[in-house]
Structure formats: C-alpha cells, structure tokens
Amino acid sequence: MAVSAKRGSRKTEDATPKKRAAKDGATKKGASKKKALPVPAPEIAPAGAQVLDRLFETVQSRRGTDPALSHSARLLSRGRKKIAQKFGEEAVECLIEAVAGKPGELVSESADVLYHLIVMWVDAGITPEEVWSELRRRQSMSGVQEKASRNPEGSV
Ligand SMILES: N=c1c2ncn([C@@H]3O[C@H](COP(=O)(O)OP(=O)(O)OP(=O)(O)O)[C@@H](O)[C@H]3O)c2ncn1[C@@H]1O[C@H](COP(=O)(O)O)[C@@H](O)[C@H]1O
C-alpha cells in the first residue's frame, strides 16, 4: 500500500473518504452526486473482537456495489490474485513496523492486515465464525502440544 493512502495514525491528505473515492476512480464531481454507502452507526460500535464481525458484514455488503464508492467493492471486483497480493503487501508492511520497533505504526498496519484478511474471507466465501471456531478448538491444546501432535517422531 502506498503510504500516502494509509488510514489510522498516519494522517495524510489521501486518507479522507472523499479523496479515497477520487483515488478509486470517481471524479470529485461524479462522486458527490452519488449516494454514499451506509456505514454502521458509531453509537452501536461493537466492543473488542466483535468489531471484526461488524467489519466482515460491512465488507460482505459491499460486494457488487459501486467501486467508486467502496474500496472493498473495488478490491473484490479486481479478483482473488489482487486481493491476495494486497494482503501480502499489508502483512509485509506490518512485519517491517514490528521489526523497526514502532508500536504506533504496528497498530495501524495491523488494522490494515485485518481489513485485507476480511476482504480475502469474503472473496473466499468463508465466515469469521469458521475461523473463531478453529481458534476455539485450538485453545484446548498448547501450541507446543499441537506441534508435537503434527510431528509424532519429533521431526521439525
Ligand atoms: N478498514 C478499512 C480499510 N483499511 C484500509 N483501507 C483502504 O485500503 C486502501 C489501500 O490503499 P492502496 O493504495 O494500498 O490500495 P489500492 O488503491 O488498491 O492500490 P493499488 O493496488 O491500486 O496500487 C486505502 O484506500 C485505504 O483507505 C480500508 N478501506 C475500508 N475499510 C473498512 O471497510 C469499510 C467499508 O469501506 P468501503 O468498502 O470503502 O465502503 C469501512 O467503513 C472501513 O471500516
């Protein structure tokens, strides 16, 4: 992702919804005539990890909508390879900030990674509940035990 388009802590002029719409292909004039897509009301913002369920619902609702109004719609319309590529780019940016020891940047990059992961789930037709269920299953076993169960003879 171009740094100029980043959300979160790095406030840049490209980060506003209006400029994002322009960047995504709509002219400023054309975008202003279009009705903005609905976003969840902030007063009923979900707590903690439920924010991911809400984000999933929003991204899913964007499928097939106007790419000029929705970054998710644009990304979904560009296909699986592009979606995977964007996720990979965000993951790399995340690890760069982790290695650089920049917690604030890591928070912002982590949000980007989660957003792009959710776009990938929507494209693949899987739900967050399937992932939560897998995580719950793993909670019954430590990571060390799980790895040992995969490598019964102790091979790495
Ligand atoms: N969390 C995000 C989010 N994080 C990052 N981004 C956007 O992702 C884009 C990444 O920029 P890039 O330059 O990397 O992407 P790009 O334009 O595809 O780049 P190229 O590959 O074309 O070079 C930026 O425009 C960011 O604003 C996001 N866009 C949307 N969301 C969430 O998704 C919801 C729905 O958004 P829309 O689909 O836009 O309605 C929003 O309410 C948010 O909650």
Ligand as a Chemical Component Dictionary entry (heavy atoms), coordinates in Angstrom:
data_LIG
# 
_chem_comp.id                   LIG 
_chem_comp.type                 NON-POLYMER 
_chem_comp.pdbx_formal_charge   0 
_chem_comp.three_letter_code    LIG 
# 
loop_
_chem_comp_atom.comp_id 
_chem_comp_atom.atom_id 
_chem_comp_atom.alt_atom_id 
_chem_comp_atom.type_symbol 
_chem_comp_atom.charge 
_chem_comp_atom.model_Cartn_x 
_chem_comp_atom.model_Cartn_y 
_chem_comp_atom.model_Cartn_z 
_chem_comp_atom.pdbx_ordinal 
LIG N1  N1  N 0 -10.701 -0.792 7.272  1  
LIG C1  C1  C 0 -10.778 -0.383 6.109  2  
LIG C2  C2  C 0 -9.597  -0.045 5.356  3  
LIG N2  N2  N 0 -8.283  -0.100 5.654  4  
LIG C3  C3  C 0 -7.626  0.340  4.558  5  
LIG N3  N3  N 0 -8.498  0.660  3.589  6  
LIG C4  C4  C 0 -8.238  1.269  2.282  7  
LIG O1  O1  O 0 -7.373  0.476  1.550  8  
LIG C5  C5  C 0 -6.766  1.294  0.565  9  
LIG C6  C6  C 0 -5.374  0.833  0.363  10 
LIG O2  O2  O 0 -4.698  1.709  -0.458 11 
LIG P1  P1  P 0 -3.741  1.129  -1.534 12 
LIG O3  O3  O 0 -3.111  2.262  -2.235 13 
LIG O4  O4  O 0 -2.825  0.106  -0.980 14 
LIG O5  O5  O 0 -4.774  0.310  -2.409 15 
LIG P2  P2  P 0 -5.118  0.405  -3.890 16 
LIG O6  O6  O 0 -5.772  1.698  -4.205 17 
LIG O7  O7  O 0 -5.967  -0.813 -4.152 18 
LIG O8  O8  O 0 -3.693  0.299  -4.547 19 
LIG P3  P3  P 0 -3.211  -0.248 -5.925 20 
LIG O9  O9  O 0 -3.055  -1.731 -5.741 21 
LIG O10 O10 O 0 -4.282  0.079  -6.933 22 
LIG O11 O11 O 0 -1.925  0.447  -6.139 23 
LIG C7  C7  C 0 -6.839  2.739  1.036  24 
LIG O12 O12 O 0 -7.649  3.466  0.137  25 
LIG C8  C8  C 0 -7.489  2.605  2.401  26 
LIG O13 O13 O 0 -8.401  3.618  2.737  27 
LIG C9  C9  C 0 -9.737  0.430  4.039  28 
LIG N4  N4  N 0 -10.958 0.571  3.444  29 
LIG C10 C10 C 0 -12.061 0.237  4.171  30 
LIG N5  N5  N 0 -12.006 -0.214 5.474  31 
LIG C11 C11 C 0 -13.261 -0.576 6.218  32 
LIG O14 O14 O 0 -14.202 -1.064 5.309  33 
LIG C12 C12 C 0 -15.436 -0.399 5.464  34 
LIG C13 C13 C 0 -16.108 -0.300 4.125  35 
LIG O15 O15 O 0 -15.314 0.540  3.308  36 
LIG P4  P4  P 0 -15.760 0.788  1.781  37 
LIG O16 O16 O 0 -15.746 -0.541 1.140  38 
LIG O17 O17 O 0 -14.750 1.729  1.218  39 
LIG O18 O18 O 0 -17.134 1.353  1.855  40 
LIG C14 C14 C 0 -15.077 0.981  6.056  41 
LIG O19 O19 O 0 -16.155 1.503  6.767  42 
LIG C15 C15 C 0 -13.922 0.604  6.952  43 
LIG O20 O20 O 0 -14.474 0.112  8.164  44 
# 
loop_
_chem_comp_bond.comp_id 
_chem_comp_bond.atom_id_1 
_chem_comp_bond.atom_id_2 
_chem_comp_bond.value_order 
_chem_comp_bond.pdbx_ordinal 
LIG N1  C1  DOUB 1  
LIG C1  C2  SING 2  
LIG C1  N5  SING 3  
LIG C2  N2  SING 4  
LIG C2  C9  DOUB 5  
LIG N2  C3  DOUB 6  
LIG C3  N3  SING 7  
LIG N3  C4  SING 8  
LIG N3  C9  SING 9  
LIG C4  O1  SING 10 
LIG C4  C8  SING 11 
LIG O1  C5  SING 12 
LIG C5  C6  SING 13 
LIG C5  C7  SING 14 
LIG C6  O2  SING 15 
LIG O2  P1  SING 16 
LIG P1  O3  DOUB 17 
LIG P1  O4  SING 18 
LIG P1  O5  SING 19 
LIG O5  P2  SING 20 
LIG P2  O6  DOUB 21 
LIG P2  O7  SING 22 
LIG P2  O8  SING 23 
LIG O8  P3  SING 24 
LIG P3  O9  DOUB 25 
LIG P3  O10 SING 26 
LIG P3  O11 SING 27 
LIG C7  O12 SING 28 
LIG C7  C8  SING 29 
LIG C8  O13 SING 30 
LIG C9  N4  SING 31 
LIG N4  C10 DOUB 32 
LIG C10 N5  SING 33 
LIG N5  C11 SING 34 
LIG C11 O14 SING 35 
LIG C11 C15 SING 36 
LIG O14 C12 SING 37 
LIG C12 C13 SING 38 
LIG C12 C14 SING 39 
LIG C13 O15 SING 40 
LIG O15 P4  SING 41 
LIG P4  O16 DOUB 42 
LIG P4  O17 SING 43 
LIG P4  O18 SING 44 
LIG C14 O19 SING 45 
LIG C14 C15 SING 46 
LIG C15 O20 SING 47 
# 
